[in-house]
């Protein structure tokens, strides 16, 4: 297991240097902690990139992960990584646009990690809510975005920031969720479905 852990950490370090890095260590720690706390067995990741977060969740929980990734190169890298860690049986890869895939999904998930295109978060929210069981947790990544969401964004990023602000407003106003915004990474919204 130590060898797998070392290899996993090496892949995460490499991914952090990429154009679309994997989530920060502190964000991953919270994800794994929440998954363990609620006994997550059915997990959904939206925007799975090379699958390292899905693999960590699968190995930690011994549960089933559904991972959505739009980019064919990343999805291919994810399949390769799943093979390295013998996690093919625990992680189902759905390649395509989450906006088209989410409405087709059924069942209930214990934990959903939303880390796809930020401008689509609000669009994805109704399906995330529908798919999440009562007591389940929706974790939305990058919701503070370099501090811009609570401050003044650069002119080129104002539209993106406005999308995130609208998403957070909808999430925090939803009586079916209890939401806390954590200042880890670029901001993590932790929303527990209470109804």
C-alpha positions, 0 to 999 in steps of 0.5 A: 500500500505504501508503494501505491500511496507514493505513486498516487502522491507522485501523480497528484504532484504532476497533475498540480503542474498541469493546465487543469490541476487536481484539487488541492491537498486540503480540499481532498482531505475534506472530501475524504473526511466528509465521505467517511463521516457520512459513510458514502458508498455512492459518489458522483464527481463532475469534472473528474479530469484524470480521475485522481480524486475519484480514485482517492474516494473509491479507495478510501470508501470502498464505494462506487464512484461515477466520474463525468469528464468531457475532455477525451484526453483527460478521460483517457488518462483517467482510464489509464490511472484507474488501471494503475490502481486496479480501480476499474471496478469501482469507478465508472467513467462517463465521457461527455458533457455533464449538462447532457449526462446529469439529467439521464442519471438516476438513483441516489448519491451519498456525496457529489463533488462538483468541480466542472466548468464554474459557469455551469454550476447553477445549471447543474444544481437541480440535478445535483439536488435531485440525485443527492440523498437526504443527509448527503453532501454536495461539495462545490469546488473553487467557489471563491476563485482567488478571492474574487467572488467576495471582492473585486474581480479582474475585468476579464473575469467579471462574468465568470465571478457573477456566475459563481455568485449566482450559484452561491446565492441559490445554494445558500437560499435553498432551504433544503440545504445547509451550506458552509463556505470553507476558505480552503483551496479556491473555496469549497462549499459544503452543502448537506441536504437536510430535506 
